[in-house]
């Protein structure tokens, strides 16, 4: 029985399309590390609660296998009342993501913006819970536009490359 060349050709084309199909999946989300220090307690509880809060936000990613990447969002909140540190709270929210079939630029965009956006609400919740459990008003962080942060980081890297400098930090952002 003769094979139909048209069917065979389209089957091969479909097979190669399946090999190049874009795939994105969340494999695992987890709290990698967290800490809370309250060096100003109990004295800080006797003062009026008018803290000056500093929020630092960092992201990083690394390959952990074939098409698997770990992305970590680190949020550090330092609250000071007058000259005393009320608390220092930090959460490292992580996830393992499966990313395949994307061009390099798209993969970098997913790792630098989309994945941190998926992780941030979990880090935000951890910070809120930890500060409340420490006896302070819960620290509720504002939403973060990781797409804008990623675009700004890429722009800085491009400027540094044209000026012959080195790329600066990997996704730092601060809020006050």
C-alpha positions in Angstrom: 0.0 0.0 0.0 1.5 3.4 -1.0 1.8 6.2 1.4 0.1 9.5 0.6 2.9 12.0 0.3 0.6 14.9 1.2 -0.5 13.2 4.4 3.1 12.2 5.3 4.4 15.8 4.7 1.7 17.4 6.8 2.2 14.9 9.6 5.9 15.8 9.6 5.1 19.5 9.6 2.7 19.0 12.5 5.3 17.0 14.4 7.9 19.8 14.0 5.3 22.4 15.1 4.6 20.3 18.2 8.4 20.2 18.9 8.5 24.0 18.7 5.3 24.7 20.6 5.5 27.3 23.3 5.0 25.8 26.8 4.8 27.6 30.1 3.8 26.0 33.3 4.2 26.6 37.0 5.8 23.5 38.5 6.1 24.6 42.1 5.6 27.7 44.3 7.3 27.8 47.7 8.5 30.1 50.4 12.3 29.6 50.2 13.2 31.7 53.2 11.7 34.3 55.6 12.8 36.1 58.6 11.5 38.7 61.1 13.6 40.6 63.6 12.0 43.0 66.1 15.0 44.6 67.8 13.0 47.6 69.1 10.4 45.6 71.0 8.9 46.1 73.5 10.0 49.8 73.7 8.6 50.5 70.3 5.1 49.4 71.4 5.0 52.3 73.9 5.6 54.9 71.2 3.2 56.4 68.8 3.1 54.2 65.7 4.3 56.4 62.9 6.9 54.3 61.2 9.2 55.2 58.3 9.1 52.1 56.1 11.7 51.2 53.5 10.8 48.4 51.0 13.5 46.7 48.9 12.5 44.4 46.1 14.9 42.1 44.2 14.4 39.3 41.7 16.7 36.6 40.4 16.4 33.5 38.3 18.6 30.6 37.3 18.3 27.5 35.2 17.7 24.3 37.3 17.3 21.8 34.5 16.1 21.3 31.0 13.6 24.1 30.4 13.2 24.5 34.2 14.0 27.8 35.9 13.8 28.9 39.6 12.7 32.5 40.0 13.0 34.2 43.4 11.4 37.4 44.5 12.9 38.9 47.7 11.0 41.5 49.6 12.7 43.3 52.5 10.8 45.7 54.7 12.5 47.8 57.4 10.3 49.8 59.7 11.8 52.5 61.9 10.1 54.5 64.6 12.2 57.6 65.5 15.7 56.2 65.8 14.8 52.6 66.5 14.2 49.7 64.2 10.8 48.4 64.9 11.2 45.4 62.6 13.1 44.0 59.7 11.0 41.5 57.7 12.2 39.6 54.7 10.6 37.0 52.5 12.1 35.0 49.6 9.2 33.7 47.5 10.3 31.2 44.9 8.9 29.2 42.1 10.0 26.6 39.5 8.7 27.3 36.1 8.8 25.2 32.9 9.5 27.4 29.9 10.1 25.9 26.4 9.7 26.9 22.8 10.1 30.6 23.3 12.7 32.8 21.7 15.5 34.1 24.0 13.9 37.6 24.4 10.5 36.1 25.3 12.1 33.7 27.8 13.9 36.6 29.4 10.7 38.6 29.6 8.9 35.7 31.2 11.7 35.2 33.8 12.2 38.9 34.4 8.7 40.2 34.6 5.9 37.6 34.3 7.2 35.0 36.8 8.0 37.6 39.5 4.5 39.0 39.0 3.1 35.5 39.7 5.3 35.2 42.9 4.8 38.7 44.3 1.3 38.2 45.8 2.7 35.3 47.8 5.6 37.3 49.1 3.3 40.2 49.9 1.0 37.9 51.9 4.0 36.5 53.8 5.2 40.0 54.8 1.6 41.0 55.9 1.3 37.8 58.0 4.7 38.1 59.6 4.3 41.7 60.6 0.9 41.1 62.0 2.1 38.1 64.0 4.8 40.2 65.5 2.2 42.5 67.0 2.5 45.3 64.5 -0.2 46.7 62.1 0.0 44.4 59.1 2.3 45.8 56.4 0.4 45.6 53.1 2.6 46.3 50.2 1.4 48.1 47.1 1.2 46.2 43.8 4.3 46.1 41.7 4.5 46.5 37.9 7.2 44.0 37.1 6.8 44.7 33.3 7.8 48.3 33.9 10.7 47.3 36.2 11.9 44.8 33.6 11.7 47.4 30.8 13.6 49.9 32.9 16.3 47.3 33.7 16.7 46.4 30.0 16.9 50.1 29.1 19.6 50.7 31.7 21.5 47.6 30.4 21.3 48.9 26.9 22.6 52.4 28.0 25.4 50.8 29.9 26.3 48.7 26.9 26.5 51.7 24.6 28.5 53.7 27.2 30.9 50.7 27.6 29.8 50.2 31.2 28.5 47.2 33.0 24.9 46.3 33.7 23.8 47.3 37.1 21.6 45.4 39.5 19.3 42.5 38.5 15.9 44.0 39.3 16.2 46.2 42.3 13.3 48.5 43.2 12.6 50.4 46.3 9.5 51.9 47.7 9.2 54.3 50.7 
